[in-house]
Every structure is written in C-alpha cells, then in structure tokens.
C-alpha cells in the first residue's frame, strides 16, 4: 500500500471507523480487510458511497473535485478504490476491471460496513463503471438513492449493447449526470430511451464522458464538474431523511 501511504492514507481497523469518522476535512484510511477509503465532509444532509470509473481511481482529479464540491454542500462522500485499481496504483500497470459480479461483491461489502456508521442513510453512486456498479447494487438491495456521473449506457460505437436491463429493479430516486457528447450515451441517443419515472437526467453542456467541453464552447471543465456535483448534492438533499439509530 506504499502508493496510498504516499498520499497520506493511514491504517485503521474496520471496528475503529466509528471513532475516527466525522471531521470536516478529508480523511484518508486504509481499512484492514477492505482497502482505501477517502472521506470528504460531514454527513449533515446525506452520505454517499462513491465508486470510481474503470481507468482512474479515487485520487483522480475528477473524483477529488466531485467529492469536495458535494462535501461543501453537506453531503459526506465516502470514496473507495476497488481491488484491481489498488493493484494498478501499486504496480503502475493498467489492467482491466474484473467481472462485474466480483466488483459488485466488493461494493456490497463496503456498503455493509459503512451504512450502519451514521443515522444518515447511505446513498450509492459513482463515475462511469462505478455508477453502473452502484445502479446494479440498487437494483438488488434497497437503498435511499443513486447518483451516477457519466452512465455507460453502451460501449462507444456499440449502440445495440445497452446496459438498461436492471433499471426497472431500481425503486429509489436516481440521478444521471451526463455530458451531451458522451460516447457512452449522447443526448440524442439517451433521449430516445424509455427510462423509469424515478430516474432524472441532467445534461452537462458540450461535455464528454468526463464532462470536458470543447475549447470552442467557451466552457470550463472544472466549472462543469462543480455544476454536476452541485446538482448531485441538491438531489441528495431533496430526498434527505434521517433514520433513528
């Protein structure tokens, strides 16, 4: 775990988490038996377990900015790295994600660990692949809500291979934040899909899969990430409830 230690992550046992969580600053842990966990903010208006995309983990610019902006608005973000991403970071070599079921099982383990640690319900979400994993989880396990930044509706150029079959099983509120030019689902493509009524779509103007706009648009990448995170936080706050402990 030298990569994470270099980023300021500290070792902690899973049963120690209740006593160390809660600071307003970003906290970084290596949870024994689980892996890296970056906690941003306090759970004033909600919490969300946030998973990364296929090629970049919780320390990417996108993930850090998205988490920081949500945290500034009272939503605590608990960001994780899946085991294959940990290996990528430690070895400095790219590798593909494992089968979805394996990644989903790891996400489930994190949720079971983190959900009981506060009275505020724990949402699920993620960037791209991580958002797909979160939505698959929500289709199988009741949870308060889902937020996805850049949903991979289909592989680029393969419009017939849609990843929508599990959507009817999601009964909670779900927000999808999508760049208008996203090759995994453009605005023209996605507007032709029939999505459940509990799902909302918000579009980032001229954004690609990472919400990055073209220079000619006059828009700024960082501004669009902040806009997406602000929409996400507002969505969580709008459905905020507190569960008695």
C-alpha positions in Angstrom: 0.0 0.0 0.0 3.0 2.3 -0.5 1.1 4.3 -3.2 -1.6 5.2 -0.7 0.7 5.8 2.2 2.4 8.3 0.0 -0.9 10.1 -0.4 -1.4 10.4 3.3 -3.6 7.3 3.9 -3.3 5.7 7.4 -4.1 2.2 8.5 -7.2 1.7 10.5 -9.2 -1.4 11.6 -12.8 -1.6 10.5 -14.1 -1.5 14.0 -12.3 1.7 14.6 -14.1 3.7 11.9 -17.0 4.9 14.1 -14.5 6.7 16.4 -12.4 8.3 13.6 -15.1 9.5 11.2 -16.7 12.9 11.4 -14.0 15.5 10.8 -14.9 18.3 8.3 -11.6 17.8 6.5 -10.8 15.0 4.0 -9.7 11.8 5.8 -7.8 9.0 4.2 -7.7 5.5 5.5 -6.6 2.0 4.5 -9.3 -0.1 6.2 -8.0 -3.5 7.1 -9.7 -6.2 5.0 -11.3 -3.7 2.7 -8.8 -1.2 1.2 -8.5 2.6 0.6 -11.3 4.9 1.8 -11.3 8.7 1.3 -13.9 10.5 3.4 -14.9 14.1 2.5 -17.0 16.3 4.7 -19.6 15.6 7.4 -23.0 13.9 6.9 -25.1 16.9 7.5 -27.6 16.4 4.7 -26.7 13.0 3.4 -23.9 10.4 2.7 -22.9 8.7 -0.5 -20.6 5.7 -1.2 -18.8 6.7 -4.4 -17.1 4.3 -6.7 -14.6 5.3 -9.5 -14.6 4.7 -13.2 -12.7 1.9 -15.0 -9.5 3.7 -15.6 -8.9 6.1 -12.7 -9.5 5.8 -9.0 -10.5 7.9 -6.1 -7.3 10.1 -6.4 -8.2 11.3 -9.9 -8.8 15.0 -10.4 -12.5 14.3 -11.3 -13.2 12.2 -8.3 -11.4 14.6 -5.8 -13.2 17.6 -7.2 -16.6 15.9 -7.4 -16.3 14.7 -3.8 -15.0 18.1 -2.5 -17.9 20.0 -4.0 -20.5 17.6 -2.7 -18.9 17.8 0.7 -19.0 21.6 0.7 -22.8 21.3 0.5 -23.3 19.0 3.4 -23.1 15.6 1.7 -20.4 13.3 3.0 -18.6 11.4 0.3 -17.0 8.0 1.1 -14.9 7.2 -2.0 -13.3 3.8 -2.5 -10.8 2.1 -4.8 -11.7 -1.4 -6.0 -9.0 -4.1 -5.5 -8.0 -4.1 -9.2 -7.4 -0.3 -9.0 -5.3 -0.8 -5.9 -3.1 -3.2 -7.9 -2.9 -0.7 -10.8 -1.8 2.0 -8.5 0.8 -0.1 -6.6 2.3 -1.7 -9.7 2.0 1.2 -12.1 0.4 -1.0 -14.8 -3.0 -0.7 -16.3 -5.3 -3.7 -16.1 -9.0 -4.3 -17.0 -11.7 -4.5 -14.3 -12.6 -8.0 -13.2 -16.1 -9.5 -13.9 -18.9 -7.3 -12.8 -20.1 -9.8 -10.2 -16.7 -9.6 -8.4 -16.7 -5.8 -8.3 -20.3 -5.7 -7.2 -19.5 -8.1 -4.3 -16.7 -5.7 -3.2 -19.1 -2.7 -3.4 -21.7 -4.7 -1.3 -19.0 -5.4 1.4 -18.2 -1.7 1.6 -21.9 -0.7 1.9 -22.5 -3.2 4.7 -19.5 -1.8 6.6 -20.3 1.9 6.1 -24.1 2.0 6.2 -24.5 1.4 9.9 -21.9 4.0 10.9 -24.3 7.0 10.9 -28.1 7.7 11.2 -28.0 9.5 7.8 -29.0 7.0 5.1 -26.1 5.9 2.8 -26.7 6.6 -0.9 -24.7 4.9 -3.6 -23.1 6.3 -6.8 -20.1 6.5 -8.9 -18.3 7.7 -12.1 -19.0 5.6 -15.2 -18.3 2.0 -14.4 -18.6 2.8 -10.7 -22.0 4.3 -11.4 -23.1 1.2 -13.2 -22.0 -0.9 -10.3 -23.9 1.3 -7.9 -27.1 1.1 -10.0 -26.7 -2.7 -10.2 -26.4 -2.8 -6.4 -29.5 -0.6 -6.0 -31.5 -2.9 -8.3 -30.8 -5.8 -5.8 -30.5 -4.1 -2.4 -32.9 -1.4 -1.1 -31.1 1.9 -0.6 -32.1 5.6 -0.4 -30.9 6.7 -3.8 -28.3 6.6 -6.6 -26.2 9.3 -8.3 -24.2 8.5 -11.5 -21.7 10.7 -13.2 -21.5 9.6 -16.8 -23.5 6.5 -17.1 -22.1 4.0 -19.6 -25.4 3.3 -21.5 -23.5 1.4 -24.1 -19.9 0.8 -25.1 -18.7 3.5 -27.5 -19.8 2.7 -31.1 -22.0 -0.2 -29.9 -25.4 1.3 -29.6 -27.1 -2.1 -29.6 -25.4 -3.3 -26.4 -27.5 -1.3 -23.9 -27.0 -1.6 -20.2 -30.5 -0.8 -19.1 -32.0 -4.2 -18.3 -31.7 -3.8 -14.5 -33.1 -0.3 -14.4 -36.7 -1.4 -13.6 -35.4 -3.0 -10.5 -34.2 0.3 -9.0 -37.0 1.6 -6.9 -35.3 4.5 -5.3 -34.6 8.0 -6.7 -31.8 8.0 -9.3 -29.9 10.9 -10.9 -27.8 10.5 -14.0 -25.4 13.4 -14.9 -24.4 13.1 -18.5 -22.2 15.1 -20.9 -24.1 16.0 -24.1 -21.3 14.5 -26.2 -20.6 11.4 -24.1 -19.7 8.5 -26.5 -21.2 6.1 -23.9 -24.6 7.8 -24.4 -25.1 11.2 -26.2 -28.0 13.5 -25.6 -29.6 12.4 -28.9 -29.2 8.7 -28.1 -30.4 8.8 -24.5 -33.4 11.0 -25.1 -34.7 8.1 -27.3 -34.6 5.6 -24.4 -37.5 4.9 -22.1 -36.3 5.4 -18.6 -38.3 4.7 -15.4 -40.1 7.7 -13.8 -37.9 7.6 -10.7 -34.8 8.5 -12.8 -33.8 12.0 -13.6 -31.3 13.1 -16.3 -29.3 16.3 -16.2 -27.1 17.3 -19.1 -23.7 19.0 -18.9 -23.4 21.3 -22.0 -20.9 20.1 -24.6 -19.4 17.7 -22.1 -17.7 14.4 -23.0 -17.6 11.3 -20.7 -15.6 13.3 -18.1 -17.8 16.4 -18.7 -14.9 18.0 -20.5 -16.2 20.6 -23.1 -14.5 21.6 -26.4 -12.4 24.7 -26.2 -14.6 26.4 -28.8 -17.6 26.1 -26.4 -16.1 28.7 -24.1 -17.0 26.5 -21.1 -14.5 25.3 -18.4 -14.1 21.7 -17.4 -13.7 22.4 -13.7 -16.9 24.5 -13.8 -18.9 21.6 -15.3 -17.6 19.2 -12.7 -18.7 21.6 -10.0 -22.0 22.0 -11.6 -22.6 18.3 -11.8 -21.5 17.8 -8.1 -23.8 20.7 -7.1 -26.7 19.0 -8.9 -25.9 15.7 -7.2 -25.8 17.3 -3.7 -29.1 19.1 -4.3 -30.7 15.8 -5.4 -29.5 14.1 -2.3 -30.6 16.9 0.0 -34.0 17.0 -1.7 -34.6 13.3 -0.7 -32.8 13.6 2.7 -34.2 11.6 5.6 -32.7 10.5 9.0 -33.1 7.0 10.3 -33.4 6.6 14.0 -30.5 4.6 15.5 
